[in-house]
Amino acid sequence: MNVPLTGVDIPEQITDFLKKITGRVRIMVVGRPDTGKSTLAFLLASWLRDRGRMCAMVDCDIGQADIGPPGFISYGLMSPHVPEVQLHPDSTSSGASGARTPWMKGSLLARGSVSRRGSYLVGDVSPYGRGDARLLAMVAGAAACVEAAEKDGAEAVVVDTTGLALFSEGIRLKCAKADAVRPDVVVLLSAVGEGRNYAEEVLGHLLEVQGHNVLRVPAPAAARKRSPEERRENRIRQWNRYLEQSSLHRLELGRVRVFRWWADSGFLVRGESSQSSLPAQDTSAHGHLPAPPAGANAGASSVAPVLSPAIRSVSHGTVVAIPDPHRRGLHIPGIWVTDELGPGVLTPLHPQQKIETVWVTSYQTLISRGRVMSG
């Protein structure tokens, strides 16, 4: 008999394993896209929380982020008091509405039940490409967020991962991430029947060879596949949700350092302050962002500064990150904006916090009047 959770069943082999662990526990969920990873991860975290553990989730799905904005690995703590989880109407397959089914993808994290605590910059919405650099960022970010979550008091950490689980690149990523995170158990969601893939068996075997406990769980047939358009809309929605409490921080170019994120290059540029005027940059395609709140970076000049060529090359809408002053090694996400007053960063950073370092990525969004329109 499976353990019921508000109409959703968690496989018994997982709960039986977790009941044997009395101390801190780490769980990593892996599988191909649209196999129910995020929903299962959320339900496992809920199950652990309901049994008295402070639980955190680490969201490594940089393309379909639930906790932080896309392009970042983020973690959050689960609220101890969450309304009963209900399946989203769109989470059932056609003709199966209301049927009792193993976990199915729904808007489970959009209720504020997991509050973001910290993020780590990857700098793109896909784990593919750029050789090992992006894989290294994915692995480092997962490990950093797990460590930060436990420092925040989490007794159980559930790690949700991207759908890159096949081919040599996906297998290397998952094996390296498991070694970095050191989970007590890896839950491998496997396709059944004609959808089975030999690479999934290879991944499970290699994880076991590396010394990890692997539980193979059939992916639910009712898991709904999302179209590319739905995925794009979700990224836009997540960015705007994140930016709801953001303000525009002008950069004090005499002191700010701008780095290309290490996955792109290690090139460093420094802004140069000047009272000379600079022709206003064309922002007609993007609109004008609201003025920063009173007192935010109050020392910034109202005269357009002279920008170094490298800083001028950073496009309006570029995704950036600022070192998190409270969590060493983590980052505060933001978006680079430019207008006639020069560059700034749209971010929820405290208005009185001075920005001294900015990491710049190759990830571009289209932003207008403080809202992301494409990303």
C-alpha angles and dihedrals in degrees: 000000000000123000108256120225113182094314097322125103124220111203111261094228089065097047092045089055094047093050089064093059112083101172132050115329134201122195127187121196118202136174146114123299118290095016096120099262098142094045093047090048091052093048092049090051090049091049091052093045091051088057093059104269125129100237134198132190124213111204110205095166097110093178099047101028120180103179105035135011122295117275093040136087106227138181133202141177121245117242111247090223114050127159116247111289112245127191114254112245091240094051096083124079121249112293094009100089111149095010118139104251138162113266114316129189113268138148090280100144097042092082094077092252090132116047118203113242104170145352140207122212119241096159104218140059095235129060089210123099140023092078117249096343096082092041089054091052090050092051095043092048094051093050093046093051094048090051092047092048092054091047086055089058103265112158093186127035124191115195118205115197141198123268092251096112105125136068121036094292094053094044092050091049095050094044092048092046092051091051091050096045096038096207122196087227137009114212108208114198106209129192116238134217116358091356093065115121127202090219090065089057090048091050093050092047094049092049089053091047087055088056101259125139107239124195113193112211125181112243112242114259089220095061105126119230116226122221123232088254092055090049092052091048090050091053091052091047092050093050093050092046089053093046095052092100096035130117133191114263114197114220117240094220095196090067109021120102119207118202130184105237110263093245087066102032141311095244115145128204130178126209118241118217118219138158091220115113124248125203109258114261116242108257097161091114091054106034124223124298121227116270116264116263119269111282096018107136088340093182094065113119119246089213116090107257129222108255127208112246091248093055091045088056091064105100127227106262097030114149111240139170136215123209109262107243092205101042115047113224095016130101142222109229121230145154125243114234131184133195138146090300093056132248129342140163124241104215142134090245112137110273092237094051111106117224112224103157131036126186111210123204137191090243110114130196130183107235128182127179092347096309128106111236098177134010 
